[in-house]
């Protein structure tokens, strides 16, 4: 059974930082591309950042230079370091492993950027 446990969300002021984590179990973690998506109310889910099994990263233009995705294959964990947060970053953030055949979703963690 696949489990994805996201953590690290919360309320932060504009310009602040948060670090999201996703702990995965039930999958062979190191063969999966890992990604973070986000969804704000009334919008479609969008890709924020991804990291391949070999460590290559990709970012949405809106977060380049502010967010950093990383993975720890020994701990089956992926992180998203978010700096210089803006109100438009407010959304539910989802962890997403994908190996081209199977994909899974976590329950999401709420990030709210507000003064």
N, C-alpha and C positions, 0 to 999 in steps of 0.2 A: 504494500500500500504506500503510495507516494504521499509524503507530507512536506509542506512548505510552511515554515513559520517565519513570518516577517516581524520585525521589531524596529524601534528607533524613531518612529514618527512622533509628532507632537505639535505644539504651538510654539512658534518662534517669531521674533520680530524681523522685519525687513533688514537685510544685511547679515543676518545670523546664519548659523550652520547647524546641520543635523547629519547624522550618519545612520543610514538604514542598513539593516542586516537581514539576510534570508538564510535560514538553516534548512537544508534539504535532506530528506531521508527517503529510502525506497527506490532510489535511482542510482545508476553508475555515474556519479556526479561529474567526473573528469572528462566524460565524452560529450557532455551537453554544452551547447551554447547557452549562456545565462543572460537574461535581460531584465531590465526594469521598465515597466510601463506605468503610465499614470492616466487617471481619468478624473476630470473635474465635472461637477454637475452640469448636465445638459450637453456634454461634449462626448466625442468618441475617444476611446482608449488610444493613447499614442505612445510610441516607443520613445523612451528617454535615453537609454544607453544599453549597450550589449557588449559582451566579452566572449570570445570563442574559447574553445578548450585549450588553445595554444597561447591565449592571452591577448589576441588582437582586439582592439576596442573600437567602438563606434558610438557617436553621440548625436543627438538631435541638435540642430543649429542653435536652438533656444537655450541650451545648457552648456554648450562648449565653453571651456575655460572656467566654468564654475563647478561642474560636477565631475567626479571621478569614480569610475566603476573598477572594482577589483575582486579577485576571487582567491579563496584559500582551498585548494583541492584536498588538502589533508584534513580539513575540518568540514568539508562539504558546505561551504558558506560563501555567499557573495555579498559584497558591500556596495553601498552607494554613498560616497561622501558628497554632501551638498553644501556649498559655500555661497556667500553673497546671495542669499535667498531673496526672492521677490514675491510680492502678492500673487502674481500669475503662476507661481509654482505650486500654489494650493491645489491639492488633489488627493485622491487615494492612490497610493503607489503599490504596484503589484510586481511580485517576483515571477519570472517566467523561464523555466528551463525548456529547451527545444532541441531535439536531435534530428529534426527533419522528418521524423516519423511520428514521434510522440511529443506532446507539449502539455504542460500542466500550469495551473494557476494557484497562487496562494490566496489567502483571504483578504489581503491588502492591509496597508497601514496608512492612517490619515496623516497628512502633512498640511498644516495650516500656517500661512505666513501673514501675520497681521500685527499692526501696532495697537 
